């Protein structure tokens, strides 16, 4: 799952659950996850 | 307020009694707790009931060791038999512990007198102690500021003389951060040394139990009592001359308030003048610390809170509820990536310590923030308070290395600054020896 599709799904789910305040928090998490996946210790099958 | 060491000397010289000092602490609580909100529960009757027989036992020659008769406060995250463990949350309404946490059992065996249970950031999930079902704890040096967190009530209770020591927990810095903000010593032992049985978890792989005290010697005494060693005396300091200290400047010293930087550098100058040797070292993946920590703590916390988030979400304070909900969206693949990063960071800290007695760095990049602040300016940048508060401490929860915060002077506004020392894994006693050596130099006011 890409971070973009994950974020879209997470925001939609949060809104469905009546938690619109989660949106900025999830955006913060998305930035942290982007950094985590970009770290050189993360393994990738194609590399 | 006297230190535990001084209390012990005077108690055994029959100059004071445990009952007298317990009463002094209770009077201080009565006077200052309305403005500091450090305590959720004051155990006045029980403390007096413990102190009296403690004095009688000593008079009869039954001495339980360094904590005999010492009034201690306990973060309200640890179970004490017959009492609620609130975790500063309405989610815990109606809870009553049916047994003591193992750490409490050890303190009882050591003869400690329990003075009360202290306020904290709800479920230990925050760094300011302001999101609490019992209202915010406040900093004794300036009540408009946070005492740090999550063990904010514990630090305030020691700094204000309401207890001779306190027991806190530390998942990302929650002992060391409030210790630094309030001007006390705070020790996070090596991971796994002090039992977390009977402690409400935030993350079972990051949680630690440890002491907040006035001095390093006192931290040593309480640490050993927490382990179940009842008769330990503090180790002798090692010579400062030849002490090998490593300073991780990149990342850890990049973002510091000017006065915090000045206090840190002057502490290093004093240590250098006394003969300590310094090397600058680098934690190569320092920039990855926050994402690694975040994915582990959020995932672990969400697992523990999932049911309560579904059944009683309104009982959480809104900010803590949001953070916990965020954890429910962590993907398994990212959690696994974080675990891999954790192993790498462990090896990097081990390598940095291989040729050194300790790492030395500031505990907090800023002095205690104002209550209610979401962000703080540091130099030209504005950063979220939570990110800043965790920035220099969370690595050692990820890696499990023991770390201690020691006061290192104050800002011009009178707010405490602190230096953090970090030792080799499973060598907390060795770190305490280094800290005993450095303490008089680090703590000297400029």
Boltz contact constraints between the chains, C-beta under 6 A:
constraints:
  - contact:
      token1: [A, 10]
      token2: [B, 329]
      max_distance: 6.0
  - contact:
      token1: [A, 22]
      token2: [B, 325]
      max_distance: 6.0
  - contact:
      token1: [A, 25]
      token2: [B, 322]
      max_distance: 6.0
  - contact:
      token1: [A, 25]
      token2: [B, 326]
      max_distance: 6.0
  - contact:
      token1: [A, 29]
      token2: [B, 326]
      max_distance: 6.0
  - contact:
      token1: [A, 32]
      token2: [B, 291]
      max_distance: 6.0
  - contact:
      token1: [A, 32]
      token2: [B, 294]
      max_distance: 6.0
  - contact:
      token1: [A, 33]
      token2: [B, 334]
      max_distance: 6.0
  - contact:
      token1: [A, 35]
      token2: [B, 291]
      max_distance: 6.0
  - contact:
      token1: [A, 36]
      token2: [B, 291]
      max_distance: 6.0
  - contact:
      token1: [A, 36]
      token2: [B, 334]
      max_distance: 6.0
  - contact:
      token1: [A, 36]
      token2: [B, 337]
      max_distance: 6.0
  - contact:
      token1: [A, 39]
      token2: [B, 288]
      max_distance: 6.0
  - contact:
      token1: [A, 41]
      token2: [B, 340]
      max_distance: 6.0
  - contact:
      token1: [A, 41]
      token2: [B, 341]
      max_distance: 6.0
  - contact:
      token1: [A, 41]
      token2: [B, 344]
      max_distance: 6.0
  - contact:
      token1: [A, 42]
      token2: [B, 337]
      max_distance: 6.0
